[in-house]
Amino acid sequence: MGEGLRLDHHDVVEANSAGAFLDQLGSYFVLGISGSPPDVIVTDTEIPGAAGFETLAALRDLDVRVPLVLVAESLDEELRAATGAKAIFVPPFDLDDLRTVVLNLVPGDGWLRTHSLP
């Protein structure tokens, strides 16, 4: 996913585990360090190191107010409503569709800082 988003000149930060993902987001949203926060978060509900729903709950606990795009096993309306996800993609999906959704979520100037899992 990250490489596909880089094609559109996005600055993509990837994490290889739930712990690393939440640590990085905590440094943006709780501690106010570690550069600019992401404009969009793209994440999988099956994150290595934790149940995906636990990680999504942790995002709520951090009070992250960034558009969320999920990769999930099904198009679950309850999941979308519970997380506030702007889109849910079910594998396999067309990377161009993901790129389009992310581009439409970019504020203002068209540059994007995303945070995603590989």
Biopython code that builds the backbone (N, CA, C, O; Angstrom):
import numpy as np
from Bio.PDB.StructureBuilder import StructureBuilder

atoms = [
    (1, "MET", "N", (0.815, -1.196, 0.000)),
    (1, "MET", "CA", (0.000, 0.000, 0.000)),
    (1, "MET", "C", (0.854, 1.254, 0.000)),
    (1, "MET", "O", (0.580, 2.210, -0.725)),
    (2, "GLY", "N", (1.909, 1.238, 0.835)),
    (2, "GLY", "CA", (2.743, 2.416, 0.954)),
    (2, "GLY", "C", (3.351, 2.855, -0.359)),
    (2, "GLY", "O", (3.359, 4.043, -0.685)),
    (3, "GLU", "N", (3.868, 1.881, -1.123)),
    (3, "GLU", "CA", (4.478, 2.224, -2.415)),
    (3, "GLU", "C", (3.454, 2.843, -3.368)),
    (3, "GLU", "O", (3.770, 3.784, -4.096)),
    (4, "GLY", "N", (2.250, 2.322, -3.361)),
    (4, "GLY", "CA", (1.205, 2.881, -4.217)),
    (4, "GLY", "C", (0.888, 4.319, -3.854)),
    (4, "GLY", "O", (0.663, 5.144, -4.740)),
    (5, "LEU", "N", (0.865, 4.635, -2.568)),
    (5, "LEU", "CA", (0.600, 6.011, -2.138)),
    (5, "LEU", "C", (1.779, 6.922, -2.426)),
    (5, "LEU", "O", (1.605, 8.115, -2.672)),
    (6, "ARG", "N", (2.980, 6.359, -2.395)),
    (6, "ARG", "CA", (4.157, 7.164, -2.741)),
    (6, "ARG", "C", (4.143, 7.577, -4.209)),
    (6, "ARG", "O", (4.739, 8.591, -4.572)),
    (7, "LEU", "N", (3.474, 6.811, -5.049)),
    (7, "LEU", "CA", (3.361, 7.179, -6.465)),
    (7, "LEU", "C", (2.703, 8.546, -6.632)),
    (7, "LEU", "O", (2.958, 9.253, -7.606)),
    (8, "ASP", "N", (1.855, 8.908, -5.672)),
    (8, "ASP", "CA", (1.185, 10.204, -5.704)),
    (8, "ASP", "C", (1.938, 11.251, -4.886)),
    (8, "ASP", "O", (1.386, 12.299, -4.553)),
    (9, "HIS", "N", (3.190, 10.964, -4.566)),
    (9, "HIS", "CA", (4.076, 11.885, -3.848)),
    (9, "HIS", "C", (3.637, 12.121, -2.411)),
    (9, "HIS", "O", (3.844, 13.208, -1.870)),
    (10, "HIS", "N", (3.032, 11.112, -1.789)),
    (10, "HIS", "CA", (2.673, 11.215, -0.388)),
    (10, "HIS", "C", (3.866, 10.835, 0.472)),
    (10, "HIS", "O", (4.664, 9.973, 0.104)),
    (11, "ASP", "N", (3.976, 11.473, 1.595)),
    (11, "ASP", "CA", (4.960, 11.114, 2.601)),
    (11, "ASP", "C", (4.306, 10.034, 3.453)),
    (11, "ASP", "O", (3.410, 10.327, 4.244)),
    (12, "VAL", "N", (4.743, 8.794, 3.299)),
    (12, "VAL", "CA", (4.117, 7.651, 3.957)),
    (12, "VAL", "C", (5.016, 7.155, 5.086)),
    (12, "VAL", "O", (6.206, 6.912, 4.890)),
    (13, "VAL", "N", (4.430, 7.013, 6.259)),
    (13, "VAL", "CA", (5.119, 6.438, 7.407)),
    (13, "VAL", "C", (4.472, 5.087, 7.657)),
    (13, "VAL", "O", (3.257, 5.002, 7.835)),
    (14, "GLU", "N", (5.277, 4.029, 7.672)),
    (14, "GLU", "CA", (4.739, 2.687, 7.858)),
    (14, "GLU", "C", (5.193, 2.122, 9.199)),
    (14, "GLU", "O", (6.275, 2.437, 9.694)),
    (15, "ALA", "N", (4.342, 1.285, 9.769)),
    (15, "ALA", "CA", (4.670, 0.590, 11.009)),
    (15, "ALA", "C", (4.470, -0.893, 10.773)),
    (15, "ALA", "O", (3.538, -1.294, 10.077)),
    (16, "ASN", "N", (5.342, -1.715, 11.350)),
    (16, "ASN", "CA", (5.244, -3.161, 11.108)),
    (16, "ASN", "C", (4.553, -3.920, 12.233)),
    (16, "ASN", "O", (4.478, -5.148, 12.205)),
    (17, "SER", "N", (4.042, -3.177, 13.240)),
    (17, "SER", "CA", (3.309, -3.820, 14.322)),
    (17, "SER", "C", (2.343, -2.817, 14.942)),
    (17, "SER", "O", (2.468, -1.607, 14.753)),
    (18, "ALA", "N", (1.383, -3.347, 15.682)),
    (18, "ALA", "CA", (0.421, -2.478, 16.356)),
    (18, "ALA", "C", (1.125, -1.568, 17.355)),
    (18, "ALA", "O", (0.781, -0.392, 17.477)),
    (19, "GLY", "N", (2.106, -2.108, 18.067)),
    (19, "GLY", "CA", (2.828, -1.301, 19.047)),
    (19, "GLY", "C", (3.546, -0.131, 18.414)),
    (19, "GLY", "O", (3.465, 0.994, 18.906)),
    (20, "ALA", "N", (4.246, -0.388, 17.326)),
    (20, "ALA", "CA", (4.965, 0.684, 16.628)),
    (20, "ALA", "C", (3.992, 1.709, 16.058)),
    (20, "ALA", "O", (4.249, 2.912, 16.102)),
    (21, "PHE", "N", (2.874, 1.226, 15.523)),
    (21, "PHE", "CA", (1.834, 2.089, 14.966)),
    (21, "PHE", "C", (1.312, 3.043, 16.038)),
    (21, "PHE", "O", (1.244, 4.253, 15.820)),
    (22, "LEU", "N", (0.942, 2.493, 17.198)),
    (22, "LEU", "CA", (0.377, 3.319, 18.267)),
    (22, "LEU", "C", (1.428, 4.220, 18.907)),
    (22, "LEU", "O", (1.117, 5.344, 19.300)),
    (23, "ASP", "N", (2.666, 3.746, 19.017)),
    (23, "ASP", "CA", (3.735, 4.597, 19.538)),
    (23, "ASP", "C", (3.933, 5.819, 18.648)),
    (23, "ASP", "O", (4.056, 6.943, 19.135)),
    (24, "GLN", "N", (3.961, 5.586, 17.344)),
    (24, "GLN", "CA", (4.163, 6.699, 16.411)),
    (24, "GLN", "C", (3.001, 7.687, 16.487)),
    (24, "GLN", "O", (3.213, 8.899, 16.530)),
    (25, "LEU", "N", (1.783, 7.173, 16.503)),
    (25, "LEU", "CA", (0.626, 8.065, 16.584)),
    (25, "LEU", "C", (0.581, 8.793, 17.921)),
    (25, "LEU", "O", (0.200, 9.961, 17.981)),
    (26, "GLY", "N", (0.969, 8.108, 18.987)),
    (26, "GLY", "CA", (1.025, 8.762, 20.289)),
    (26, "GLY", "C", (2.016, 9.906, 20.307)),
    (26, "GLY", "O", (1.775, 10.932, 20.944)),
    (27, "SER", "N", (3.140, 9.736, 19.606)),
    (27, "SER", "CA", (4.126, 10.817, 19.566)),
    (27, "SER", "C", (3.583, 12.037, 18.838)),
    (27, "SER", "O", (3.955, 13.167, 19.155)),
    (28, "TYR", "N", (2.703, 11.817, 17.860)),
    (28, "TYR", "CA", (2.073, 12.947, 17.162)),
    (28, "TYR", "C", (0.977, 13.585, 18.008)),
    (28, "TYR", "O", (0.966, 14.799, 18.213)),
    (29, "PHE", "N", (0.057, 12.756, 18.497)),
    (29, "PHE", "CA", (-1.181, 13.267, 19.061)),
    (29, "PHE", "C", (-1.145, 13.484, 20.568)),
    (29, "PHE", "O", (-1.879, 14.332, 21.075)),
    (30, "VAL", "N", (-0.320, 12.749, 21.295)),
    (30, "VAL", "CA", (-0.276, 12.894, 22.742)),
    (30, "VAL", "C", (0.896, 13.778, 23.146)),
    (30, "VAL", "O", (0.737, 14.722, 23.920)),
    (31, "LEU", "N", (2.071, 13.464, 22.616)),
    (31, "LEU", "CA", (3.275, 14.174, 23.012)),
    (31, "LEU", "C", (3.557, 15.409, 22.166)),
    (31, "LEU", "O", (4.309, 16.288, 22.587)),
    (32, "GLY", "N", (2.964, 15.485, 20.984)),
    (32, "GLY", "CA", (3.180, 16.638, 20.120)),
    (32, "GLY", "C", (4.578, 16.715, 19.532)),
    (32, "GLY", "O", (5.063, 17.800, 19.212)),
    (33, "ILE", "N", (5.231, 15.557, 19.389)),
    (33, "ILE", "CA", (6.584, 15.537, 18.823)),
    (33, "ILE", "C", (6.583, 14.674, 17.568)),
    (33, "ILE", "O", (5.533, 14.195, 17.139)),
    (34, "SER", "N", (7.713, 14.483, 17.003)),
    (34, "SER", "CA", (7.896, 13.558, 15.890)),
    (34, "SER", "C", (7.286, 14.069, 14.590)),
    (34, "SER", "O", (6.686, 13.298, 13.842)),
    (35, "GLY", "N", (7.434, 15.354, 14.318)),
    (35, "GLY", "CA", (6.995, 15.894, 13.043)),
    (35, "GLY", "C", (5.514, 16.177, 12.977)),
    (35, "GLY", "O", (4.827, 16.236, 13.997)),
    (36, "SER", "N", (5.036, 16.350, 11.770)),
    (36, "SER", "CA", (3.627, 16.665, 11.552)),
    (36, "SER", "C", (2.781, 15.406, 11.631)),
    (36, "SER", "O", (3.203, 14.345, 11.170)),
    (37, "PRO", "N", (1.596, 15.511, 12.208)),
    (37, "PRO", "CA", (0.722, 14.338, 12.259)),
    (37, "PRO", "C", (0.219, 13.984, 10.868)),
    (37, "PRO", "O", (0.250, 14.815, 9.960)),
    (38, "PRO", "N", (-0.241, 12.760, 10.702)),
    (38, "PRO", "CA", (-0.738, 12.357, 9.381)),
    (38, "PRO", "C", (-2.040, 13.070, 9.037)),
    (38, "PRO", "O", (-2.805, 13.456, 9.920)),
    (39, "ASP", "N", (-2.277, 13.236, 7.748)),
    (39, "ASP", "CA", (-3.536, 13.782, 7.254)),
    (39, "ASP", "C", (-4.578, 12.687, 7.106)),
    (39, "ASP", "O", (-5.779, 12.950, 7.174)),
    (40, "VAL", "N", (-4.118, 11.456, 6.901)),
    (40, "VAL", "CA", (-4.979, 10.292, 6.716)),
    (40, "VAL", "C", (-4.273, 9.093, 7.348)),
    (40, "VAL", "O", (-3.050, 8.974, 7.273)),
    (41, "ILE", "N", (-5.053, 8.207, 7.970)),
    (41, "ILE", "CA", (-4.511, 6.952, 8.473)),
    (41, "ILE", "C", (-5.132, 5.828, 7.663)),
    (41, "ILE", "O", (-6.354, 5.712, 7.572)),
    (42, "VAL", "N", (-4.274, 4.999, 7.075)),
    (42, "VAL", "CA", (-4.706, 3.803, 6.354)),
    (42, "VAL", "C", (-4.186, 2.622, 7.149)),
    (42, "VAL", "O", (-2.977, 2.474, 7.327)),
    (43, "THR", "N", (-5.089, 1.780, 7.630)),
    (43, "THR", "CA", (-4.653, 0.658, 8.450)),
    (43, "THR", "C", (-5.508, -0.571, 8.204)),
    (43, "THR", "O", (-6.644, -0.489, 7.738)),
    (44, "ASP", "N", (-4.931, -1.695, 8.530)),
    (44, "ASP", "CA", (-5.590, -2.985, 8.380)),
    (44, "ASP", "C", (-6.183, -3.374, 9.723)),
    (44, "ASP", "O", (-5.590, -3.087, 10.763)),
    (45, "THR", "N", (-7.339, -4.022, 9.722)),
    (45, "THR", "CA", (-7.906, -4.490, 10.986)),
    (45, "THR", "C", (-7.162, -5.704, 11.504)),
    (45, "THR", "O", (-7.338, -6.083, 12.662)),
    (46, "GLU", "N", (-6.332, -6.326, 10.671)),
    (46, "GLU", "CA", (-5.496, -7.464, 11.081)),
    (46, "GLU", "C", (-4.064, -6.986, 11.206)),
    (46, "GLU", "O", (-3.250, -7.202, 10.308)),
    (47, "ILE", "N", (-3.755, -6.335, 12.317)),
    (47, "ILE", "CA", (-2.452, -5.735, 12.533)),
    (47, "ILE", "C", (-1.571, -6.707, 13.328)),
    (47, "ILE", "O", (-2.004, -7.217, 14.361)),
    (48, "PRO", "N", (-0.352, -6.970, 12.865)),
    (48, "PRO", "CA", (0.537, -7.843, 13.643)),
    (48, "PRO", "C", (0.756, -7.292, 15.054)),
    (48, "PRO", "O", (1.000, -6.098, 15.231)),
    (49, "GLY", "N", (0.669, -8.158, 16.039)),
    (49, "GLY", "CA", (0.955, -7.750, 17.405)),
    (49, "GLY", "C", (-0.247, -7.396, 18.240)),
    (49, "GLY", "O", (-0.102, -7.138, 19.435)),
    (50, "ALA", "N", (-1.440, -7.373, 17.656)),
    (50, "ALA", "CA", (-2.656, -7.071, 18.422)),
    (50, "ALA", "C", (-3.855, -7.352, 17.552)),
    (50, "ALA", "O", (-3.765, -7.384, 16.325)),
    (51, "ALA", "N", (-4.963, -7.552, 18.202)),
    (51, "ALA", "CA", (-6.213, -7.663, 17.453)),
    (51, "ALA", "C", (-6.513, -6.290, 16.863)),
    (51, "ALA", "O", (-6.371, -5.271, 17.540)),
    (52, "GLY", "N", (-6.922, -6.268, 15.624)),
    (52, "GLY", "CA", (-7.184, -5.003, 14.945)),
    (52, "GLY", "C", (-8.166, -4.119, 15.669)),
    (52, "GLY", "O", (-8.011, -2.898, 15.694)),
    (53, "PHE", "N", (-9.185, -4.732, 16.262)),
    (53, "PHE", "CA", (-10.181, -3.932, 16.943)),
    (53, "PHE", "C", (-9.619, -3.294, 18.208)),
    (53, "PHE", "O", (-10.063, -2.217, 18.605)),
    (54, "GLU", "N", (-8.644, -3.946, 18.845)),
    (54, "GLU", "CA", (-7.978, -3.341, 19.997)),
    (54, "GLU", "C", (-7.213, -2.091, 19.559)),
    (54, "GLU", "O", (-7.209, -1.076, 20.256)),
    (55, "THR", "N", (-6.581, -2.179, 18.422)),
    (55, "THR", "CA", (-5.829, -1.031, 17.910)),
    (55, "THR", "C", (-6.767, 0.104, 17.544)),
    (55, "THR", "O", (-6.468, 1.268, 17.810)),
    (56, "LEU", "N", (-7.894, -0.223, 16.938)),
    (56, "LEU", "CA", (-8.870, 0.814, 16.597)),
    (56, "LEU", "C", (-9.427, 1.467, 17.865)),
    (56, "LEU", "O", (-9.665, 2.674, 17.890)),
    (57, "ALA", "N", (-9.631, 0.675, 18.904)),
    (57, "ALA", "CA", (-10.087, 1.231, 20.181)),
    (57, "ALA", "C", (-9.021, 2.170, 20.759)),
    (57, "ALA", "O", (-9.347, 3.212, 21.328)),
    (58, "ALA", "N", (-7.752, 1.795, 20.609)),
    (58, "ALA", "CA", (-6.663, 2.649, 21.095)),
    (58, "ALA", "C", (-6.631, 3.969, 20.339)),
    (58, "ALA", "O", (-6.320, 5.004, 20.928)),
    (59, "LEU", "N", (-6.946, 3.954, 19.044)),
    (59, "LEU", "CA", (-7.031, 5.205, 18.277)),
    (59, "LEU", "C", (-8.104, 6.107, 18.869)),
    (59, "LEU", "O", (-7.906, 7.316, 18.997)),
    (60, "ARG", "N", (-9.238, 5.521, 19.230)),
    (60, "ARG", "CA", (-10.301, 6.307, 19.865)),
    (60, "ARG", "C", (-9.808, 6.870, 21.196)),
    (60, "ARG", "O", (-10.069, 8.030, 21.514)),
    (61, "ASP", "N", (-9.094, 6.053, 21.977)),
    (61, "ASP", "CA", (-8.584, 6.497, 23.274)),
    (61, "ASP", "C", (-7.607, 7.659, 23.119)),
    (61, "ASP", "O", (-7.555, 8.549, 23.968)),
    (62, "LEU", "N", (-6.833, 7.650, 22.032)),
    (62, "LEU", "CA", (-5.905, 8.750, 21.754)),
    (62, "LEU", "C", (-6.643, 9.987, 21.234)),
    (62, "LEU", "O", (-6.047, 11.054, 21.085)),
    (63, "ASP", "N", (-7.933, 9.837, 20.963)),
    (63, "ASP", "CA", (-8.766, 10.908, 20.403)),
    (63, "ASP", "C", (-8.193, 11.423, 19.090)),
    (63, "ASP", "O", (-8.115, 12.627, 18.849)),
    (64, "VAL", "N", (-7.794, 10.470, 18.248)),
    (64, "VAL", "CA", (-7.254, 10.797, 16.932)),
    (64, "VAL", "C", (-8.393, 11.262, 16.035)),
    (64, "VAL", "O", (-9.362, 10.533, 15.820)),
    (65, "ARG", "N", (-8.274, 12.454, 15.524)),
    (65, "ARG", "CA", (-9.313, 13.028, 14.662)),
    (65, "ARG", "C", (-8.761, 13.234, 13.254)),
    (65, "ARG", "O", (-8.672, 14.351, 12.743)),
    (66, "VAL", "N", (-8.400, 12.120, 12.665)),
    (66, "VAL", "CA", (-7.825, 12.097, 11.328)),
    (66, "VAL", "C", (-8.663, 11.124, 10.516)),
    (66, "VAL", "O", (-9.058, 10.078, 11.031)),
    (67, "PRO", "N", (-8.947, 11.447, 9.248)),
    (67, "PRO", "CA", (-9.709, 10.486, 8.441)),
    (67, "PRO", "C", (-9.046, 9.113, 8.448)),
    (67, "PRO", "O", (-7.829, 8.988, 8.310)),
    (68, "LEU", "N", (-9.875, 8.096, 8.611)),
    (68, "LEU", "CA", (-9.410, 6.728, 8.725)),
    (68, "LEU", "C", (-9.919, 5.914, 7.542)),
    (68, "LEU", "O", (-11.104, 5.953, 7.208)),
    (69, "VAL", "N", (-9.010, 5.177, 6.916)),
    (69, "VAL", "CA", (-9.341, 4.248, 5.840)),
    (69, "VAL", "C", (-8.907, 2.872, 6.310)),
    (69, "VAL", "O", (-7.759, 2.677, 6.710)),
    (70, "LEU", "N", (-9.831, 1.914, 6.261)),
    (70, "LEU", "CA", (-9.549, 0.574, 6.759)),
    (70, "LEU", "C", (-9.430, -0.444, 5.647)),
    (70, "LEU", "O", (-10.082, -0.341, 4.608)),
    (71, "VAL", "N", (-8.588, -1.422, 5.886)),
    (71, "VAL", "CA", (-8.549, -2.645, 5.090)),
    (71, "VAL", "C", (-9.075, -3.714, 6.035)),
    (71, "VAL", "O", (-8.493, -3.954, 7.093)),
    (72, "ALA", "N", (-10.175, -4.357, 5.655)),
    (72, "ALA", "CA", (-10.845, -5.310, 6.544)),
    (72, "ALA", "C", (-11.305, -6.522, 5.758)),
    (72, "ALA", "O", (-11.329, -6.517, 4.527)),
    (73, "GLU", "N", (-11.665, -7.547, 6.488)),
    (73, "GLU", "CA", (-12.113, -8.797, 5.869)),
    (73, "GLU", "C", (-13.491, -8.694, 5.236)),
    (73, "GLU", "O", (-13.838, -9.509, 4.380)),
    (74, "SER", "N", (-14.282, -7.707, 5.641)),
    (74, "SER", "CA", (-15.621, -7.559, 5.062)),
    (74, "SER", "C", (-16.058, -6.104, 5.120)),
    (74, "SER", "O", (-15.535, -5.307, 5.899)),
    (75, "LEU", "N", (-17.025, -5.780, 4.278)),
    (75, "LEU", "CA", (-17.618, -4.449, 4.300)),
    (75, "LEU", "C", (-18.673, -4.429, 5.392)),
    (75, "LEU", "O", (-19.850, -4.685, 5.138)),
    (76, "ASP", "N", (-18.249, -4.127, 6.595)),
    (76, "ASP", "CA", (-19.100, -4.181, 7.771)),
    (76, "ASP", "C", (-19.553, -2.767, 8.124)),
    (76, "ASP", "O", (-18.745, -1.934, 8.535)),
    (77, "GLU", "N", (-20.851, -2.501, 7.961)),
    (77, "GLU", "CA", (-21.382, -1.170, 8.244)),
    (77, "GLU", "C", (-21.228, -0.819, 9.726)),
    (77, "GLU", "O", (-21.008, 0.344, 10.063)),
    (78, "GLU", "N", (-21.339, -1.797, 10.599)),
    (78, "GLU", "CA", (-21.159, -1.530, 12.025)),
    (78, "GLU", "C", (-19.710, -1.108, 12.317)),
    (78, "GLU", "O", (-19.474, -0.209, 13.125)),
    (79, "LEU", "N", (-18.754, -1.754, 11.663)),
    (79, "LEU", "CA", (-17.352, -1.386, 11.823)),
    (79, "LEU", "C", (-17.126, 0.037, 11.334)),
    (79, "LEU", "O", (-16.472, 0.833, 12.008)),
    (80, "ARG", "N", (-17.665, 0.356, 10.162)),
    (80, "ARG", "CA", (-17.512, 1.700, 9.620)),
    (80, "ARG", "C", (-18.105, 2.735, 10.574)),
    (80, "ARG", "O", (-17.491, 3.768, 10.838)),
    (81, "ALA", "N", (-19.284, 2.457, 11.080)),
    (81, "ALA", "CA", (-19.940, 3.395, 11.987)),
    (81, "ALA", "C", (-19.167, 3.527, 13.304)),
    (81, "ALA", "O", (-19.012, 4.632, 13.823)),
    (82, "ALA", "N", (-18.690, 2.418, 13.839)),
    (82, "ALA", "CA", (-17.986, 2.434, 15.121)),
    (82, "ALA", "C", (-16.648, 3.161, 15.038)),
    (82, "ALA", "O", (-16.223, 3.788, 16.008)),
    (83, "THR", "N", (-15.990, 3.083, 13.905)),
    (83, "THR", "CA", (-14.665, 3.687, 13.758)),
    (83, "THR", "C", (-14.706, 5.049, 13.083)),
    (83, "THR", "O", (-13.749, 5.818, 13.162)),
    (84, "GLY", "N", (-15.815, 5.342, 12.423)),
    (84, "GLY", "CA", (-15.875, 6.578, 11.649)),
    (84, "GLY", "C", (-15.064, 6.506, 10.379)),
    (84, "GLY", "O", (-14.736, 7.536, 9.790)),
    (85, "ALA", "N", (-14.734, 5.300, 9.946)),
    (85, "ALA", "CA", (-13.911, 5.127, 8.741)),
    (85, "ALA", "C", (-14.567, 5.792, 7.540)),
    (85, "ALA", "O", (-15.778, 5.697, 7.345)),
    (86, "LYS", "N", (-13.760, 6.457, 6.750)),
    (86, "LYS", "CA", (-14.239, 7.101, 5.526)),
    (86, "LYS", "C", (-14.418, 6.091, 4.406)),
    (86, "LYS", "O", (-15.195, 6.316, 3.477)),
    (87, "ALA", "N", (-13.691, 4.965, 4.494)),
    (87, "ALA", "CA", (-13.795, 3.904, 3.484)),
    (87, "ALA", "C", (-13.269, 2.615, 4.090)),
    (87, "ALA", "O", (-12.419, 2.623, 4.980)),
    (88, "ILE", "N", (-13.802, 1.497, 3.579)),
    (88, "ILE", "CA", (-13.302, 0.181, 3.938)),
    (88, "ILE", "C", (-13.000, -0.561, 2.647)),
    (88, "ILE", "O", (-13.834, -0.626, 1.744)),
    (89, "PHE", "N", (-11.802, -1.117, 2.570)),
    (89, "PHE", "CA", (-11.393, -1.902, 1.413)),
    (89, "PHE", "C", (-11.240, -3.356, 1.834)),
    (89, "PHE", "O", (-10.632, -3.660, 2.860)),
    (90, "VAL", "N", (-11.799, -4.243, 1.028)),
    (90, "VAL", "CA", (-11.712, -5.675, 1.286)),
    (90, "VAL", "C", (-10.745, -6.282, 0.273)),
    (90, "VAL", "O", (-10.959, -6.158, -0.932)),
    (91, "PRO", "N", (-9.677, -6.942, 0.749)),
    (91, "PRO", "CA", (-8.734, -7.569, -0.181)),
    (91, "PRO", "C", (-9.385, -8.695, -0.971)),
    (91, "PRO", "O", (-10.270, -9.374, -0.451)),
    (92, "PRO", "N", (-8.974, -8.903, -2.192)),
    (92, "PRO", "CA", (-8.066, -8.032, -2.942)),
    (92, "PRO", "C", (-8.827, -6.812, -3.446)),
    (92, "PRO", "O", (-10.004, -6.904, -3.791)),
    (93, "PHE", "N", (-8.158, -5.685, -3.485)),
    (93, "PHE", "CA", (-8.795, -4.467, -3.972)),
    (93, "PHE", "C", (-7.855, -3.765, -4.942)),
    (93, "PHE", "O", (-6.655, -4.037, -4.978)),
    (94, "ASP", "N", (-8.413, -2.877, -5.709)),
    (94, "ASP", "CA", (-7.662, -2.128, -6.704)),
    (94, "ASP", "C", (-6.933, -0.982, -6.007)),
    (94, "ASP", "O", (-7.570, -0.107, -5.421)),
    (95, "LEU", "N", (-5.618, -0.982, -6.067)),
    (95, "LEU", "CA", (-4.824, 0.052, -5.425)),
    (95, "LEU", "C", (-5.208, 1.445, -5.924)),
    (95, "LEU", "O", (-5.153, 2.409, -5.161)),
    (96, "ASP", "N", (-5.594, 1.561, -7.184)),
    (96, "ASP", "CA", (-6.008, 2.861, -7.711)),
    (96, "ASP", "C", (-7.246, 3.381, -6.992)),
    (96, "ASP", "O", (-7.392, 4.591, -6.821)),
    (97, "ASP", "N", (-8.135, 2.493, -6.571)),
    (97, "ASP", "CA", (-9.312, 2.926, -5.813)),
    (97, "ASP", "C", (-8.892, 3.500, -4.463)),
    (97, "ASP", "O", (-9.419, 4.522, -4.024)),
    (98, "LEU", "N", (-7.942, 2.838, -3.810)),
    (98, "LEU", "CA", (-7.426, 3.354, -2.541)),
    (98, "LEU", "C", (-6.765, 4.705, -2.750)),
    (98, "LEU", "O", (-6.997, 5.637, -1.980)),
    (99, "ARG", "N", (-5.950, 4.819, -3.777)),
    (99, "ARG", "CA", (-5.267, 6.084, -4.068)),
    (99, "ARG", "C", (-6.276, 7.204, -4.279)),
    (99, "ARG", "O", (-6.065, 8.323, -3.813)),
    (100, "THR", "N", (-7.363, 6.915, -4.971)),
    (100, "THR", "CA", (-8.397, 7.929, -5.230)),
    (100, "THR", "C", (-9.054, 8.375, -3.935)),
    (100, "THR", "O", (-9.243, 9.571, -3.714)),
    (101, "VAL", "N", (-9.401, 7.427, -3.083)),
    (101, "VAL", "CA", (-10.030, 7.783, -1.806)),
    (101, "VAL", "C", (-9.084, 8.646, -0.980)),
    (101, "VAL", "O", (-9.494, 9.667, -0.428)),
    (102, "VAL", "N", (-7.826, 8.240, -0.895)),
    (102, "VAL", "CA", (-6.861, 8.995, -0.103)),
    (102, "VAL", "C", (-6.691, 10.399, -0.683)),
    (102, "VAL", "O", (-6.668, 11.376, 0.067)),
    (103, "LEU", "N", (-6.573, 10.512, -1.993)),
    (103, "LEU", "CA", (-6.437, 11.839, -2.609)),
    (103, "LEU", "C", (-7.626, 12.729, -2.288)),
    (103, "LEU", "O", (-7.462, 13.932, -2.083)),
    (104, "ASN", "N", (-8.820, 12.152, -2.243)),
    (104, "ASN", "CA", (-10.013, 12.942, -1.939)),
    (104, "ASN", "C", (-10.090, 13.364, -0.476)),
    (104, "ASN", "O", (-10.850, 14.269, -0.133)),
    (105, "LEU", "N", (-9.318, 12.726, 0.379)),
    (105, "LEU", "CA", (-9.296, 13.094, 1.793)),
    (105, "LEU", "C", (-8.220, 14.115, 2.127)),
    (105, "LEU", "O", (-8.162, 14.604, 3.256)),
    (106, "VAL", "N", (-7.370, 14.443, 1.166)),
    (106, "VAL", "CA", (-6.267, 15.382, 1.386)),
    (106, "VAL", "C", (-6.823, 16.786, 1.581)),
    (106, "VAL", "O", (-7.595, 17.272, 0.754)),
    (107, "PRO", "N", (-6.433, 17.436, 2.671)),
    (107, "PRO", "CA", (-6.864, 18.816, 2.858)),
    (107, "PRO", "C", (-6.075, 19.779, 1.980)),
    (107, "PRO", "O", (-4.910, 19.538, 1.665)),
    (108, "GLY", "N", (-6.708, 20.839, 1.603)),
    (108, "GLY", "CA", (-6.090, 21.996, 0.979)),
    (108, "GLY", "C", (-5.112, 21.814, -0.143)),
    (108, "GLY", "O", (-5.510, 21.684, -1.301)),
    (109, "ASP", "N", (-3.828, 21.800, 0.178)),
    (109, "ASP", "CA", (-2.774, 21.963, -0.823)),
    (109, "ASP", "C", (-2.448, 20.718, -1.635)),
    (109, "ASP", "O", (-1.627, 20.782, -2.550)),
    (110, "GLY", "N", (-3.069, 19.595, -1.324)),
    (110, "GLY", "CA", (-2.827, 18.404, -2.110)),
    (110, "GLY", "C", (-1.678, 17.546, -1.634)),
    (110, "GLY", "O", (-1.484, 16.444, -2.147)),
    (111, "TRP", "N", (-0.897, 18.026, -0.649)),
    (111, "TRP", "CA", (0.176, 17.206, -0.088)),
    (111, "TRP", "C", (-0.397, 16.399, 1.043)),
    (111, "TRP", "O", (-1.315, 16.845, 1.732)),
    (112, "LEU", "N", (0.126, 15.238, 1.236)),
    (112, "LEU", "CA", (-0.454, 14.316, 2.203)),
    (112, "LEU", "C", (0.621, 13.639, 3.024)),
    (112, "LEU", "O", (1.640, 13.191, 2.498)),
    (113, "ARG", "N", (0.383, 13.571, 4.296)),
    (113, "ARG", "CA", (1.194, 12.746, 5.183)),
    (113, "ARG", "C", (0.291, 11.618, 5.632)),
    (113, "ARG", "O", (-0.714, 11.861, 6.299)),
    (114, "THR", "N", (0.628, 10.394, 5.282)),
    (114, "THR", "CA", (-0.199, 9.258, 5.666)),
    (114, "THR", "C", (0.559, 8.394, 6.651)),
    (114, "THR", "O", (1.782, 8.468, 6.771)),
    (115, "HIS", "N", (-0.186, 7.595, 7.334)),
    (115, "HIS", "CA", (0.411, 6.619, 8.236)),
    (115, "HIS", "C", (-0.268, 5.304, 7.899)),
    (115, "HIS", "O", (-1.493, 5.206, 7.975)),
    (116, "SER", "N", (0.489, 4.313, 7.535)),
    (116, "SER", "CA", (-0.127, 3.054, 7.143)),
    (116, "SER", "C", (0.729, 1.878, 7.543)),
    (116, "SER", "O", (1.914, 2.014, 7.847)),
    (117, "LEU", "N", (0.113, 0.747, 7.534)),
    (117, "LEU", "CA", (0.833, -0.506, 7.727)),
    (117, "LEU", "C", (1.150, -1.089, 6.375)),
    (117, "LEU", "O", (0.366, -0.927, 5.440)),
    (118, "PRO", "N", (2.291, -1.773, 6.238)),
    (118, "PRO", "CA", (2.639, -2.353, 4.939)),
    (118, "PRO", "C", (1.666, -3.436, 4.519)),
    (118, "PRO", "O", (1.821, -4.024, 3.448)),
]
sb = StructureBuilder()
sb.init_structure("model")
sb.init_model(0)
sb.init_chain("A")
sb.init_seg("    ")
for serial, (resi, resn, name, xyz) in enumerate(atoms, 1):
    if name == "N":
        sb.init_residue(resn, " ", resi, " ")
    sb.init_atom(name, np.array(xyz, "f"), 0.0, 1.0, " ", f" {name:<3s}", serial, name[0])
structure = sb.get_structure()
